Amino acid sequence: MTSEGTSLDLLGWGRQGLAYPELKENEGIGRVVVEHRGAYELMGPSGLHEAILATSSREQAEDPSDYPAVGDWVIHTLDPIDNRRLGIIQVLPRRSRVLRRASGTAPVPQVVGSNIDVLGIVVSTDQEIDEHLIERYLVTAEGGGVSPVIIINKSDLGGGAEIQELLVRRGVRCPIFLTNAHRDEELGEVAKLLSGGATLALTGASGVGKSTLVNQLVGDPVLATGSVDSEGAGRHTTVRRELLVATPGVVIDTPGLREVQIWDDAGLEAVFNEIAEAALDCKFADCSHRDEPGCAVTAACADQRISSDRLVSYLALCHELQELSDEIEEYQRSQRRRRDSRST
C-alpha cells in the first residue's frame, strides 16, 4: 500500500513491555491498524501493508480471539505470500484486550481491540444516558486489564455536570471528563491520556461525536463526521475499528454500539466492588444475593448502603453470564458431536 515507514515507538511499542523478538530473515514487526473480513492492514517500519494470516498461524488458533485484532503487534513476512499481501506469522503476547461476545448465533469471543491503555467511554449531553450500558463497558474494560474513563462530550450544549453527578451517584468510580470535541482548549485532560505513547480506544453509542473527537486528537480530519440535525444530535459514521497515530500516542476509533454483550466475569468485582465486599459476609459462599437467609448484600441494600438499582444490574449480568456459560457448554458439545460424526 505504501513504503513509507512508521517507527515502532511512534506506534506505542515502548508501552508494550516486550523485549524486541529475534526475527528471521524476511521478517518484520508491525501493528494491526485495521481489521477487514479475513484481512488486515499493518503499519510499521516497513510501511503500511495489507496482510493475511499465514497458514501456520491459522492452524494454531483455537478460537476467534486468537486471530489478530486492531492494536495487536505481529511478526509478519516482508514479502507477499499471495502476490500482494504480507503474511502474519505470529501475534505477540497481549498486555490487555477488550473482549466481548461476537455477533451471531455461535457463543464465541471477539477481541474489539488489544494492547489498550485506556478505554474512553464517550457519552454526550444530547443523548439519554444508559447507566446499564456504561456498566457493561466498565466490566469489559476492567476484565481485560484496561483503565476505563468516561468522556462526556458536547458539553457546550449544557447538562454535562448533571450527567457527571448522576454517574457518581450511580457508583461510577473511574475518571469522568467533560469535553467539547470542537474546541481544542477543552480537550486538555483527554489529550493527556495519550502521554508516553499510550493507546486510547474510544467507544460509545452512535452519534456521540467520537469521530470528531478522534480528528481533534489526531490533528487532522482523518475520519468522516456525520451531519448534525436541528437538535444538535450527530449521526453515526464510523463503520470499522481503526488505529490512528496521534503523537505522542495512538487512538483506536470503534463503531457505535447499541449493546455490549460481556464475555466473562473478570471485571464484575472491580465495577461492583461494594457488592463484592458485602458478599464476603454472606452466610453461604454460593449466595445468589436474592432471597437466601443471612445474605449480607440484600441486608446492605435494605439499609441503603448498596443501591437497589446497582444490585439489579449486577444480578442481571450474573444471570446473563450463567446463560452464556450454559450456551457455550452446549455449543462445545455440538461441535464435538459434529467432529465425531465426520470421523466415523
Order of alpha helices (4+ residues) and beta strands (2+ residues): beta-beta-beta-alpha-beta-beta-beta-beta-beta-alpha-beta-alpha-beta-alpha-beta-alpha-beta-beta-alpha-alpha-alpha-alpha
